[in-house]
Amino acid sequence: MHKFKVSALLPTQTLLIALLGLLVISTSTQAAVLIPAPPEISAKSWILIDANTGKILVEENPDQQLPPASLTKMMTSYVVAGEMGSGKISKDDNVPISVNAWKMGGSKMFVREGTEVPIMQLLRGIIIQSGNDATVALAEHVAGSESAFADVMNQRAALLGMSNTNFLNATGWPAEGHLTTARDLSLLAQALIADHPEHYKLYSEKYFEFNGIKQPNRNRLLWRDKSVDGMKTGHTEAAGYCLVASAERNGMRLISVVMGTNSEEARAQESQKLLSYGFRYYETALLYNAGDVIQAANPVWFGKEDMVDLVVDRDIFLTYPRGTRELLEVNIHVDTIIKAPLTSTGELGKLTVAYQGEQLLEVSLRAGHPIAEAGFFARLWDHMMLFIKGLFGG
């Protein structure tokens, strides 16, 4: 992954920056980088995003509400991981298996009614074997009933911005109104990877054996592409064959979602097409680390200090077409007059990055450190100086 740094900073209101010779705005005519059309995908809906930036690379019908089948279990595992992280339940808990869980049809982990099973085994049964029985058992353990657990799932979905999702159960068992979208599932996948990286590692396991029965992970890409390390398959007659997949190459992670293909092989092939396209024609770079100085020594009025550095307060990643570094336009826009008191959270300017007139990124610039307000006479002097400056158009 490339790391970009500011090579020179000038105290002007709007700056055009060259980033270590890697981002160069040339005065000569530059050939446009050609990105071919996305591959044809045989599915009802799909999307491809960068996991770090959320940049959408390819999409088709991403907001069409469709039954998710066992892709639902991604939210189940996300909720369980969150409950474990908050200490409400423990990875060492033993979960009682109810009649409701034991009698679930469809794909199964083959737990037995009346027994107790450790949480981590049930999670593997959910993620690797797609066990409906394991899913219901964990839902009941967390929330008391599957319907109550579905309420928690919907609350989590709302917090993640999954605005077109409605969960009615924890498994994805067919139910009228149990719907989501490719876009919403990409948001869920992104959150699961970022919020629970250790939990996400379960999605890369190829086999899980329980009760003497060894079952393979249904995600065929785990065997075909070493960069793929998750995520989840789903299938019902109404949903078709679905797959959320994620892969990482050279520090760049992509997430693909395909919904409504016509076979197990098709969902793997169509997902592979999307991932290959994204890695071939796009790249993601770390432009700045949190705290990097973007513009130094900006004048401050009414403060106990006269100058302040402007910084970014988080790591800044950018996804852009591969081969376009020399065509990226980077600009800084800083407030004309910066007044104390200053905190580390107030916005004092913006950094923007554009490609061929399209803005790719906008980031707030903030004070590198807080600056307190000066005393009365110092503030009075600055008021006079600003008045004079205004008179002469300074």
C-alpha positions in Angstrom: 0.0 0.0 0.0 1.4 3.4 -1.0 2.0 6.1 1.6 1.6 9.7 0.5 3.2 12.7 2.3 3.0 16.4 1.7 6.3 17.6 0.1 5.8 21.3 0.4 3.2 23.5 2.1 2.5 27.1 1.2 0.4 29.5 3.4 -2.2 30.2 0.7 -5.9 29.9 1.0 -6.1 27.2 -1.7 -3.1 25.0 -2.5 -2.3 22.5 -5.2 0.1 20.0 -3.7 2.5 17.5 -5.1 2.8 14.4 -2.9 6.4 13.2 -3.0 6.4 13.2 -6.7 3.7 10.5 -6.7 0.8 12.9 -7.0 1.9 15.4 -9.7 -0.4 17.9 -11.4 1.2 18.3 -14.8 0.8 21.4 -17.0 1.1 19.2 -20.0 -1.7 17.2 -21.5 -1.9 13.8 -20.0 -3.5 10.7 -21.5 -6.6 9.6 -19.6 -6.4 6.2 -17.9 -8.9 3.9 -19.5 -11.0 1.7 -17.2 -12.9 -1.0 -19.1 -16.6 -1.6 -18.5 -17.3 -3.9 -15.6 -17.8 -7.6 -16.3 -21.2 -9.0 -17.1 -22.6 -10.5 -13.9 -25.4 -13.1 -14.0 -27.2 -12.2 -10.8 -30.2 -10.1 -9.7 -28.2 -7.6 -7.7 -24.5 -7.0 -6.9 -22.0 -4.6 -5.5 -18.2 -4.3 -5.1 -16.7 -1.9 -2.5 -13.4 -1.2 -1.0 -13.5 -2.3 2.7 -11.3 0.6 4.0 -12.8 3.5 2.2 -16.3 2.2 1.4 -15.8 3.4 -2.3 -18.2 1.6 -4.6 -16.4 0.3 -7.6 -19.2 -1.6 -9.3 -22.9 -1.9 -8.6 -26.1 -3.1 -10.3 -29.5 -2.9 -8.6 -27.8 -2.5 -5.2 -30.9 -1.3 -3.4 -33.3 -4.0 -4.7 -34.8 -5.7 -1.7 -34.3 -9.4 -1.9 -34.5 -12.4 0.5 -31.0 -12.9 1.9 -31.3 -16.6 2.9 -28.3 -17.6 5.1 -26.5 -14.3 4.5 -28.7 -13.3 7.4 -26.3 -15.2 9.6 -23.7 -12.6 9.1 -25.8 -10.2 11.2 -26.4 -13.0 13.7 -22.7 -13.5 14.2 -22.1 -9.7 14.2 -24.6 -9.3 17.1 -23.1 -12.2 19.0 -19.6 -10.9 18.6 -20.8 -7.5 19.9 -22.4 -9.1 22.9 -19.2 -11.0 23.6 -17.1 -7.8 23.2 -19.3 -5.9 25.7 -19.0 -8.7 28.2 -22.8 -9.5 28.2 -22.0 -13.1 27.3 -18.7 -15.0 27.4 -16.9 -17.2 24.8 -16.7 -19.8 27.5 -20.5 -20.0 27.9 -22.2 -23.3 27.3 -25.5 -22.8 25.5 -28.5 -25.1 26.1 -30.1 -26.6 23.0 -33.9 -26.2 22.9 -36.5 -28.2 21.0 -36.9 -25.2 18.7 -33.3 -25.2 17.8 -33.0 -29.0 17.5 -35.9 -29.3 15.1 -34.9 -26.6 12.7 -34.7 -27.8 9.1 -32.4 -26.9 6.3 -28.6 -26.8 6.8 -27.7 -28.1 10.2 -24.8 -28.4 12.7 -26.6 -31.5 14.2 -26.8 -30.3 17.8 -28.9 -32.4 20.1 -31.9 -31.3 22.2 -31.1 -31.1 25.9 -27.4 -30.8 25.5 -25.1 -27.8 26.0 -22.7 -26.6 23.4 -19.9 -24.0 23.8 -20.5 -20.6 22.1 -17.4 -20.8 19.9 -18.5 -24.2 18.6 -22.0 -22.8 17.8 -20.4 -19.8 16.0 -18.4 -22.2 13.8 -21.6 -24.1 13.2 -23.2 -20.9 12.1 -20.4 -19.5 10.0 -18.8 -22.6 8.5 -21.7 -25.1 8.4 -24.5 -22.5 8.1 -26.4 -24.5 10.8 -29.9 -23.2 11.4 -30.1 -25.2 14.6 -26.9 -23.5 15.9 -28.2 -20.1 14.9 -31.5 -20.5 16.8 -29.7 -21.8 19.9 -27.4 -18.7 20.0 -30.3 -16.3 19.3 -32.2 -17.8 22.2 -29.2 -17.6 24.5 -28.6 -13.9 23.7 -32.1 -12.6 23.7 -34.4 -15.2 25.2 -36.2 -16.0 21.9 -35.5 -15.8 18.2 -38.1 -13.0 17.7 -36.5 -10.9 20.4 -33.1 -11.5 18.8 -34.5 -10.3 15.4 -35.4 -7.0 17.1 -31.8 -6.7 18.2 -30.6 -7.5 14.6 -32.8 -4.7 13.2 -31.5 -2.2 15.8 -28.0 -3.1 14.7 -28.9 -2.8 11.1 -30.3 0.7 11.6 -27.1 1.8 13.4 -25.0 0.6 10.5 -27.2 2.5 8.0 -28.8 -0.6 6.5 -31.9 1.4 5.6 -33.5 -1.2 3.3 -33.2 -4.2 5.6 -35.8 -6.0 7.7 -34.9 -9.2 9.6 -37.7 -11.4 10.9 -35.5 -14.3 12.1 -31.9 -15.1 12.8 -31.4 -17.8 10.1 -32.7 -16.4 6.9 -35.5 -19.0 6.9 -38.0 -17.9 4.2 -40.5 -15.4 5.7 -42.5 -12.7 3.9 -40.9 -9.4 4.5 -37.5 -10.8 5.5 -35.4 -8.7 3.1 -32.2 -6.9 2.6 -30.1 -5.4 -0.3 -26.6 -5.9 -1.7 -25.6 -2.4 -0.5 -26.8 -3.1 3.0 -24.9 -6.4 3.1 -21.8 -4.7 2.0 -22.1 -2.3 4.9 -22.6 -5.2 7.3 -19.6 -7.0 5.9 -17.5 -3.8 6.2 -18.5 -3.4 9.8 -18.0 -7.0 10.7 -14.4 -6.9 9.4 -13.6 -3.6 11.0 -15.3 -4.0 14.4 -14.6 -7.7 15.1 -11.4 -8.7 13.2 -10.7 -11.7 15.5 -14.3 -12.9 15.0 -13.9 -12.4 11.2 -11.1 -15.0 11.2 -13.7 -17.7 11.7 -15.1 -17.0 8.2 -11.8 -18.2 6.7 -12.0 -21.7 8.2 -12.6 -24.4 5.6 -14.0 -27.2 7.7 -15.7 -27.8 11.0 -16.5 -31.1 12.6 -19.1 -31.6 15.3 -20.8 -34.7 16.6 -18.7 -36.8 14.3 -19.9 -34.9 11.2 -17.3 -32.9 9.2 -18.7 -30.3 6.9 -16.9 -27.9 4.5 -17.4 -24.2 4.3 -19.7 -23.6 1.3 -17.7 -20.6 0.1 -15.8 -22.2 -2.8 -13.5 -19.2 -3.2 -11.6 -20.2 -0.1 -10.1 -23.0 -2.1 -9.7 -21.2 -5.4 -8.2 -17.8 -4.4 -5.7 -17.6 -1.6 -6.5 -13.9 -1.1 -10.2 -14.7 -0.2 -10.7 -15.1 3.6 -14.5 -14.9 3.9 -17.4 -14.5 4.1 -20.9 -16.2 3.8 -23.1 -18.1 1.4 -26.8 -18.3 1.2 -29.5 -20.2 -0.7 -33.2 -20.7 -0.8 -35.5 -21.2 -3.7 -36.7 -17.6 -3.4 -33.2 -16.1 -2.9 -31.3 -18.1 -5.4 -27.6 -18.7 -4.7 -26.0 -15.7 -2.9 -22.4 -15.0 -1.7 -20.7 -12.2 0.2 -17.0 -12.5 -0.4 -14.0 -10.6 0.8 -10.3 -10.7 -0.3 -7.1 -8.8 0.5 -4.2 -8.3 -1.8 -1.2 -6.1 -1.1 -3.0 -4.3 1.7 -6.2 -3.6 -0.3 -9.3 -5.3 0.8 -12.4 -5.6 -1.3 -15.9 -6.9 -0.5 -18.3 -8.3 -3.1 -22.0 -9.2 -2.8 -23.9 -11.2 -5.4 -27.5 -12.1 -4.9 -29.8 -14.2 -7.0 -27.5 -16.4 -9.1 -28.7 -19.7 -10.4 -26.1 -22.2 -8.9 -23.4 -22.7 -6.4 -20.8 -22.5 -9.1 -22.3 -19.3 -10.6 -22.2 -17.4 -7.3 -18.5 -18.3 -6.9 -17.7 -17.4 -10.5 -19.6 -14.1 -10.5 -18.0 -13.1 -7.2 -14.5 -13.9 -8.6 -15.2 -11.7 -11.6 -16.0 -8.8 -9.4 -13.0 -9.2 -7.1 -10.6 -9.7 -10.0 -11.9 -6.6 -11.8 -11.6 -4.5 -8.6 -8.0 -5.5 -7.9 -6.9 -5.2 -11.5 -8.2 -1.7 -12.2 -8.3 0.1 -8.8 -6.0 0.7 -5.9 -6.3 2.0 -2.4 -3.6 4.1 -0.7 -3.0 5.6 2.7 -2.6 9.3 2.1 -2.0 10.5 5.6 -1.8 9.1 9.1 -3.9 10.6 11.9 -2.1 13.6 13.2 -0.1 14.4 10.0 0.5 18.1 9.5 -1.2 19.2 6.3 -0.5 22.9 6.5 1.9 24.4 9.0 2.0 27.7 10.8 -1.4 29.2 10.1 -2.0 32.6 11.8 -4.3 32.6 14.8 -6.2 35.7 16.1 -7.2 36.3 19.7 -5.2 33.4 21.0 -2.4 32.8 23.5 -0.4 31.4 20.6 0.0 33.1 17.2 0.3 30.0 14.9 -1.3 26.6 14.6 -0.7 23.6 12.4 -3.6 22.0 10.6 -3.8 18.3 10.8 -6.1 15.3 9.9 -7.5 13.5 12.9 -7.8 10.1 11.4 -6.0 7.8 8.9 -7.0 8.9 5.4 -7.4 6.3 2.7 -8.3 6.9 -0.9 -9.5 4.4 -3.6 -8.9 5.5 -7.2 -8.4 4.0 -10.7 -5.0 2.3 -10.9 -2.5 4.3 -12.8 -4.0 7.7 -12.1 -1.7 9.0 -9.3 -0.2 11.6 -11.6 -3.7 12.9 -12.5 -5.0 13.4 -9.0 -5.7 17.0 -8.0 -5.1 17.8 -4.4 -6.3 21.1 -2.9 -6.4 22.7 0.5 -9.0 25.3 1.5 -8.3 27.0 4.8 -10.5 29.5 6.7 -9.4 33.1 5.9 -9.4 34.1 9.6 -8.8 31.5 12.3 -9.9 32.7 15.8 -9.2 31.4 19.2 -10.2 29.6 21.3 -9.4 26.5 19.3 -10.2 22.9 20.1 -8.9 19.8 18.4 -12.4 19.0 17.0 -13.4 22.2 15.3 -13.1 22.3 11.5 -10.7 25.0 10.1 -10.5 23.9 6.5 -10.8 21.1 4.1 -8.6 18.9 1.9 -10.1 17.7 -1.3 -8.8 15.2 -3.9 -10.3 15.1 -7.4 -9.8 13.1 -10.6 -10.9 14.5 -13.9 -13.2 16.9 -12.2 -14.8 14.3 -10.0 -14.3 14.9 -6.3 -13.0 11.6 -4.7 -12.4 12.8 -1.2 -13.1 15.6 1.2 -11.5 15.7 4.6 -11.8 18.2 7.5 -8.7 19.9 8.7 -8.4 20.6 12.4 -6.1 22.4 14.9 -3.0 20.3 15.8 -3.5 21.3 19.4 -6.0 23.4 21.4 -5.2 27.1 21.8 -6.8 29.1 24.6 -8.1 32.6 24.2 -5.7 35.5 25.0 -6.2 38.1 27.6 -8.3 41.3 27.2 -5.7 43.6 25.9 -4.2 41.1 23.5 -7.7 40.4 22.0 -8.3 44.2 21.8 -5.0 44.6 19.8 -6.0 41.8 17.4 -9.4 43.5 16.9 -7.6 46.7 15.9 -5.3 44.8 13.6 -8.2 43.0 11.9 -10.1 46.3 11.5 -7.0 47.9 9.8 -6.5 44.8 7.7 -10.1 45.0 6.5 -9.8 48.7 5.6 -6.8 48.0 3.4 -8.2 44.8 2.0 -5.5 42.7 3.6 
